[in-house]
């Protein structure tokens, strides 16, 4: 189903939490948003569960008018879609939950202090080669780690493979950190930040990653780029949110963007 191909865009990280929205759920499951809102407002969950997993917010529709939607956690999403039935819905739910887990693993890897291979770890073959993210670990009959399912991006495609644990090593942080982050922001500045910034607000920067890949050659794989951008701090623009819908200042449409807080020009070496 075509909707499954867009699920990566439906899950985002905000305030160190992995979330989706009622608007994205309606889009992916091909439902009317008003029907999803009605379903949300009739859920028979406790007030405590509701408070922890659902937040009523506003978004701007195509006419620029404020409309209600809900942001929700993985638990909130699961509670909502329990009643969505049928084979097609089941496939979408499975893909949606897998995407939640992958984003949570990435977030855990960024902030955890982990010394062994685990779900969410960034690894590489001991012989070198691409950088992978571990999505599953398979154990043998004695409970020892045997193989790891790993993910990586080949251009626009998310690829999976199963590799022996013994062939993998944890990647060192500096490979996914300082040099690639410096190179990325230098490339964006060289191309022209104003040509890529979709924000109408001078206090935030909004970049669409797919557009950046179309405009700038030589960038790292998206899986690597996502990891380093979520660590972006001063003197670079400071990461705030992933995958937020922005009414573009460059195009006459709404576009999904990564949001950053700008830093003074002197910090970028442009003064």
C-alpha positions in Angstrom: 0.0 0.0 0.0 1.4 3.4 -1.0 0.6 4.9 2.4 3.3 2.6 4.0 6.0 4.4 2.0 5.1 7.7 3.7 5.1 6.4 7.3 8.6 7.7 7.9 7.2 11.2 7.5 4.3 10.5 9.9 6.5 10.0 13.0 8.7 12.7 14.5 10.8 13.6 17.5 9.8 16.6 19.6 10.9 17.5 23.2 12.8 14.2 23.4 9.6 12.2 22.7 8.5 10.2 19.6 5.1 11.3 18.4 2.6 11.3 15.6 -0.6 13.4 15.0 -4.2 12.8 14.3 -3.8 14.5 11.0 -1.0 12.2 10.0 -3.0 9.1 11.1 -5.9 10.3 9.0 -3.6 10.7 6.0 -1.9 7.4 6.3 -5.1 5.4 7.0 -6.9 7.4 4.3 -9.6 8.6 6.6 -11.3 12.0 7.1 -9.6 13.9 9.8 -12.9 14.9 11.4 -13.7 11.2 11.8 -10.3 10.5 13.5 -11.0 13.5 15.8 -14.4 12.1 16.6 -12.9 8.7 17.4 -10.2 10.3 19.7 -12.8 12.3 21.6 -14.9 9.1 22.2 -12.0 6.9 23.5 -12.8 5.3 26.8 -9.4 5.7 28.4 -8.6 7.1 31.9 -7.9 10.8 32.3 -4.4 9.9 33.4 -3.7 7.9 30.2 -5.3 10.7 28.1 -3.1 13.4 29.7 0.1 11.4 29.2 -0.5 10.4 25.7 -2.7 13.0 23.9 -2.2 16.7 23.5 -4.7 19.0 21.7 -2.8 21.5 19.5 -3.5 23.6 16.4 -2.3 23.5 12.8 -2.9 25.8 9.9 -4.9 24.3 7.0 -4.4 25.1 3.3 -6.3 28.4 3.8 -4.1 29.5 6.6 -6.8 28.9 9.2 -6.2 27.4 12.6 -7.6 23.9 13.0 -7.5 21.4 16.0 -5.5 18.2 15.9 -4.0 15.9 18.5 -0.3 15.0 19.0 0.0 11.5 20.5 2.6 9.0 21.8 3.1 5.5 20.6 0.8 4.2 23.4 -1.8 6.8 22.4 -1.5 5.8 18.7 -2.0 2.1 19.6 -5.0 2.8 21.7 -6.5 4.9 18.9 -6.0 2.4 16.0 -7.1 -0.8 17.9 -10.5 -0.5 16.2 -9.1 0.0 12.7 -9.7 -3.4 11.1 -8.9 -5.1 7.8 -5.8 -6.6 6.2 -4.7 -3.2 4.8 -5.1 -1.5 8.1 -3.1 -4.3 9.9 -0.2 -3.8 7.5 -0.2 0.0 8.1 -0.4 -0.5 11.9 2.6 -2.8 11.9 4.7 -0.4 9.7 3.6 2.5 11.9 4.7 0.7 15.1 8.0 -0.3 13.5 8.7 3.3 12.6 7.9 4.4 16.2 10.4 1.8 17.5 13.1 2.9 15.1 12.8 6.5 16.0 12.7 5.6 19.7 15.8 3.5 19.3 17.6 6.4 17.5 16.7 8.7 20.3 17.9 6.2 22.9 21.2 5.8 21.1 21.8 9.5 21.0 21.3 10.0 24.8 22.2 6.6 26.3 25.7 5.6 27.6 25.9 2.2 26.0 28.9 0.0 25.8 27.6 -3.0 23.9 25.6 -3.6 20.8 21.9 -3.0 21.4 18.7 -2.0 19.6 19.3 1.5 18.2 23.1 1.2 18.3 25.1 2.7 15.4 27.4 -0.1 14.1 29.8 -0.9 11.3 31.4 -4.1 10.0 34.8 -4.6 11.6 36.2 -4.6 8.1 34.7 -1.2 7.4 32.0 -0.1 5.0 28.5 1.5 5.6 27.2 2.6 8.9 24.1 0.7 10.1 21.5 1.1 12.8 20.5 -2.0 14.8 16.7 -2.6 14.7 16.5 -6.1 16.1 18.8 -8.6 17.9 18.4 -12.4 17.5 19.6 -14.7 20.3 20.7 -18.3 20.1 19.2 -21.1 22.2 21.5 -20.2 25.1 20.4 -16.6 25.1 23.6 -15.2 23.6 23.4 -12.5 20.9 23.9 -14.2 17.5 22.7 -11.9 14.7 21.5 -8.3 14.3 19.0 -7.0 11.9 20.4 -3.7 10.7 18.9 -0.7 8.7 20.6 1.7 6.4 19.5 4.0 3.5 20.6 3.5 0.0 19.6 6.7 -1.7 15.8 7.0 -0.9 15.4 3.3 0.0 15.4 1.9 3.5 17.4 -1.3 3.4 17.6 -4.2 5.9 20.0 -7.0 6.4 20.9 -9.6 9.0 24.6 -9.7 10.1 26.5 -11.8 12.6 27.1 -9.9 15.9 30.7 -11.1 15.8 31.3 -9.1 12.6 30.0 -5.8 14.0 31.6 -3.1 16.1 30.1 0.0 17.7 30.8 3.1 15.7 32.8 5.8 17.3 30.9 9.0 18.0 33.2 11.3 16.2 32.5 9.7 12.8 28.8 10.6 13.1 29.4 13.9 14.9 31.8 16.8 14.4 33.3 16.4 10.9 30.0 15.4 9.1 28.1 18.1 11.0 30.6 20.7 10.1 30.6 19.6 6.5 26.8 19.6 6.3 26.4 23.2 7.6 29.3 24.4 5.5 27.6 23.0 2.4 24.2 24.6 3.4 25.9 27.9 3.9 27.8 27.7 0.7 24.7 26.9 -1.3 22.7 29.7 0.4 20.8 29.1 3.6 18.1 31.6 2.4 17.4 29.4 -0.7 16.6 26.4 1.6 14.9 28.0 4.6 11.1 27.6 4.5 10.4 29.5 7.7 8.5 32.8 7.7 9.7 33.3 11.3 13.1 34.9 11.7 13.6 33.1 15.0 13.6 29.6 13.4 15.1 27.8 10.4 13.1 25.2 8.6 14.8 22.8 6.1 13.3 20.1 4.0 15.9 17.3 3.9 14.7 15.9 0.5 15.1 19.3 -1.1 18.6 19.7 0.4 19.6 16.3 -1.1 18.3 17.5 -4.5 20.3 20.7 -4.3 23.6 19.6 -2.7 25.8 16.7 -3.8 28.1 14.7 -1.6 26.0 14.5 1.6 26.1 11.4 3.9 23.4 8.8 3.8 20.2 10.0 5.3 20.4 7.6 8.3 23.8 9.2 9.2 22.5 12.7 8.5 19.5 12.3 10.8 21.7 11.2 13.7 24.1 14.1 13.4 21.4 16.7 12.8 19.6 15.7 16.1 22.9 16.5 17.8 23.4 19.9 16.2 24.3 22.6 18.7 26.0 26.0 18.7 28.0 27.1 16.9 25.7 25.4 14.4 22.0 25.9 14.3 20.4 24.2 17.3 18.1 21.2 16.6 14.5 21.8 17.9 12.1 19.4 16.1 12.0 16.8 13.4 9.4 16.5 10.6 7.1 19.5 11.4 4.6 20.8 8.8 5.5 24.3 7.7 3.7 26.7 5.4 6.6 27.4 3.1 8.0 30.8 2.5 9.6 29.5 -0.7 6.7 27.5 -2.2 2.9 28.0 -2.1 2.3 24.8 -0.1 2.9 23.1 3.3 6.1 21.1 3.5 7.6 18.9 6.2 10.8 20.4 7.7 13.4 19.9 10.3 13.4 22.9 12.7 16.5 24.6 14.1 17.2 27.7 16.2 19.5 30.1 14.3 22.8 31.3 15.8 24.5 34.6 15.3 26.3 35.0 12.0 29.6 35.4 13.8 29.3 31.9 15.2 29.0 30.5 11.7 32.2 32.4 10.6 30.1 34.6 8.3 30.5 38.0 9.9 
